[in-house]
Amino acid sequence: MKTPKPRIVFLVMSAVNRADVVDQLARSLAPHAVLVHHDFSQTPEFELQAANARFVPNPKRTGWAFFGFVDGIFHSLQHALESLDFDYLQLLSPTCLPIKPIGAFEQRVGGSAEAHFECVDLLADRDALMSVGYRAFTPERSLRHRVARRLSREYFGTSTGRRNLAGIWLRSGFATNAAGRMTLVARAALAATTMLSRPSIGRHIFDEDFRPHYGTTWFGAKRHVVEQLTRSFARPGLREYFSRLRIADEFLIPTLLKQSGAQAGPMNHYIHTFEEAHTGWLQEADIDLLRSCPAFFARKFPDDPGAMVRHRVLDELVEISRPAIRPVALGAVC
């Protein structure tokens, strides 16, 4: 008997990008359903034409480094669970595109992995602890946050080392003296941050049973894992704690995914090289890189459906002839 294709829902978090860009993305994902959480308070005039796309009702106010983005994700996950039949859900941004035929992604989803994501344990990785630990352990607008951020800067000093992993990047190395050894100031910063990581001192939510993890927000997971994530988000005190953190989604979602115990596979995304705190833009010069990349999606592509890099990716990598189309009606879900 032929194995049925998995029913996939793609959740797109939209706010300021063009509607025709989201339409182009949705059509490239047909025949699967595309659920769009759009913040109309930021872009009021926003109409979609793709037949496989529908809006999440009652969207939340979102924004970069704003906790409403997290609320919007979990609001959308709950809506998907209540209104759509699906086997797997993949989170995307409007600047994402598939970089492989959708059939290849269907095969990936049908595998043994229950979720696809990558992250780093803050308590087990010194670079992570010193790069972003202050963001996980202190409320953003607190004096402790400002002090801990200063300790991070003192620890790295003029070191230019960096690591790109799990869809994020970390500073690497540490401040050194003339002999090439860690400076006393850096040692003091490391000791203070290590103490801050202890819940009895840092007064945070993490401990050995709820370890903090850091990584990209753009995950994919099977339905039962999505159900578990939404239940975990409703845990008393969890939203209250994470809503005070800077760019909380980079801690909350990886931590909850690890906490779920789901069998994890490599993340489905290629995240282009960061420029400071923001992902760099993909260009035509990156086509060969994307062609050889094992991932199934990539970001960020230009916010222009006519951009040549977008058309080349859809034509050459996803194998959809321009203009990409014949999606099915959403009533069938997939």
N, C-alpha and C positions, 0 to 999 in steps of 0.2 A: 504494500500500500504506500502510495506517495505521501511523504511527510508534508503536512500543510505549512504554508508560509507563516512565519510569526506575525502577529498583529502589532505594529509599532506605532506609537504616538511620539511625535516630535514636539517638544515644548519650546517655543521661541519667546524670549524676553525682549520686548520692544519698547522703545521710548522716543528716540529722536531720529532714527533712521528712516529712509524713504520707504513708502508703502510698496513701490514697484520693486524695490530690492527684496523685501519680505515675500512678495509674490513670486519673484524669480526663485528664491530659496524654496518656497513651498512646492512649486512645480517640479523642482529638481528632486523632491522627496516622494513624489507620487509613485504608487497609488496610496501611500500611507497618510494618515491623518496628521495635520499640523495645527496645533493649538497655540494661539498667539495671545500672550499677555501684553497688552499695549497700554501704556500710560498716556491717556488722552489729555491729561493736564499739561503735558509737555508738547505733544503734537496733536492738536484737536482734529485737524483734517487728515484722516487716515482711513482709506477704504481699500479693501483687498478684493482682488478678482479671482484668485486661484480657487478652484472648486473644492480642493481638499483642505482648505483653511477655515478655521472658525475662531472667534474671539473668546477669551475667558471672560465671563461676566463679572461685573463689579471689581475691576482691576484696582490694584493698590498704587499709591504714589511711589515711584521708584527713583533711582539715581545712583551714580557711582559713589561708593563709600557711604551710601545711605541705607539704613536698615530696612526701609520699605522694599528694597530689592529682594531681601530674604523673605519678607512677608509675601511678596508677590509670587515668588517661587513656590512656597508652601501652599498658598491659596490656590495656585494653579494645579499643583499635584493633587490636592484634595478634590478639586473640580474634576480632574481627569479620572480619578478613582470612582467618583460618584456618577459620572455621565458617559464614560467611554469604556468599551471592552478592549483591553489591550494585554499583550504579553510582556512588552518592554517599552520603556520610555527613555528618550534621549533629550537632554537639555542642550539648547543651542542659543546663540546670539544672532541678531540680524546680519552680522558681518561674517558668519560662518557659511561655508559651502561644503557639500560632499566632495571628496577627491577620489572616490572609487564608485563604480556602479552600485546602485542600491541593492542589487542581488547579492553582492559580496557582503554588504552589511547585514542582510537577512541571514546569511550563513553564520556570521559572527554572533548574532543575537541568539541563534539556535544552539549555541555551544553550551558547555557546562558552567561557564562563569555566570554568577548571579548578578554581578555589577562590574562595571568597567570604570576604574578611577585609579589615581595614584596620589600618594601624599607622603609626608615625612613626619616622623614622630618628634615633636619639639624636645621631649625629655631625653631622647637618644641621639640627637644630632646637634653638636655644638654650634655649627654655623646657623642652623635654624633657630636654636635657642637665642643666640645673640643677635640675629638679624630681625626676627619678628616676635620673639618671646614677650617683649614688653607690650606688644599689642594684644596678646592673648591673656596676659595676667593682670592688666590694669585697665580701668575705664578710660576712654579716650580723653575726657576733659578733666581728668584728675591731676593733682600734683604728682602722685606716684607715677602716672604715665609720662609726664614731662621729665622726671628724674630718670626713669628707666630708659627712655629714648636717648637721653644724654649719655647714659652708661653704654648703650649700644654704639653710639658714635665714638666714644672714647676707646672702646674695645677694639674696633677695627682701625681707628686712626686713619692713616693714609693708604692702607691696604686697598689695592684695586682688584683683588681676587673676587670671583663670582662663580656660582654654580647655577646652571639651568636644569631644572628637573621638575617632574610632576606638574608641568604647565605653569610653573612659577620660577622665580629666581631668588637666590640667596647670596648675600655677601659672604666672602670666604677669607680665611687668613686672620691676622690680628696685628695690632700695633707692635712693632719691634724696636729694640734699642740698637745701638751701634754694633753689638755682638750678634745681632740677629735673633735675640731671645725676646719673649713676650715682656712688654714693659710692666712696671709695677702698677701703673694706672689700669692697664688692660687686665691684669690679674685681679685687681680689686673690682673692676666692672664685672668680670666673669663670676667672681665669688658672690657679689651682690645679686646678680641676676639669677644665679643658681638658688640662692636663698629665697628669692621672690617666687621661684617656681614651686616652692612648697606651700601647700594650701594653708597651713597654720600661720604662715608669714604673709603670703601674697593675698590671702582672703579671696581666693577665686574658687571656681567650681570644679577644678580638675584634681584628680588623684590617680592612684594606680588602677582603679577600676573604671576611670573615665579620663583616659590619657588625651592630652591635646594633640591634634594633628593639623598640618598645614598643607594646602594644595589648591589646585584649580577648582572652580565651581562646576565646570562643565562635565557632568557625569552622565552615565547611562546605567539603567538598572531594570531588572525584571520586576513585575508587578508586586510580588510579595515583599520585595525590598523597599519599593516606593511606599507601600502600606506601612512598613515598619518605620521608615523615616518620618512619615506624618504623625505616627503615634509618638515617636520620640520627641518631636518638636513641641508636642502638647505637654511634655513633662513639666510639672510645676517648677518655676524658677528658671527654666532654661532660656526662654525667650528674654526674660528680664535681664539675665546676665549678658547674653550675647548682644543684645541691642545696644549695650554701652561700649562695645568694642569697635575699633577702627577696622573697616572692611571685614566685617564679621563673617561674611559668607565663606571666606577663604579658610576659616577655622571651623565654623559650625558644620558645614556639609561634609568635609572630609572626616571630621571627628565622629559624626553620626554614622557615616558609612562604615568606618572601622568598628564602631561600637555595635553595628548590626551583626557582625560576624559573617557577612556575606562572602562567599567565595569570589575573590576579585580577579579580574583580568586586566590587562594593560588598558589605559584610557583610550577612548576612541578618537581623541583630538590630537592634532598637531597644533601647538600654540607657537606662533611665530616669535622670534627673538624680541625680548623686551627692550624698550627704550625708556630707561628709568622705571617708573611704576606702570607704564602702559605698554600693551602689546604693539609691536611694530606692524606696519602694513605690508601685505603680500603684493608682489609685483610680478610682471611677466618673467623677470630673471629668476624667479623662484619656482618655475614650472617643473624643471627637472628634479629639484629637491622634493616637491610634492609628489611627483611621479614615483619616486623611489621610497617614499615615506610609508611605513606600515599602517599609519592611522587611516581613518575613514572620513574624517572631517578636518577642516583647518580654519583658523581665524588669525588675523583679520583681513578681509578683502575690502576693497574700496566701496564706499556707499554710493555706487552708481551701477545700475544694471547693464549699462553699455560698456563698462570697463573691459578692455581686451583681456585682461587676466581672468576675469570671471567667465567670459565666453570660451576662452581656451580651456579652462578647467572643465567646464561642462561638456564641451565638444570632445576633447582629447582624453580626459581622465574619467569622467562620469559617463561618457559615450551617449550623451543626449544631443540630438541635432537641434540647432537653433530654429525657432524659439522654444524649446523644451516643453512639450506639452501633451496633453491628453490625460490629465488627472481624472480620477473617478470622483463621483459625488461623495461627500463626507458621510452621508447617511449610512453607508456601509462600513464606516470607521476605517477600513483599510482595503 
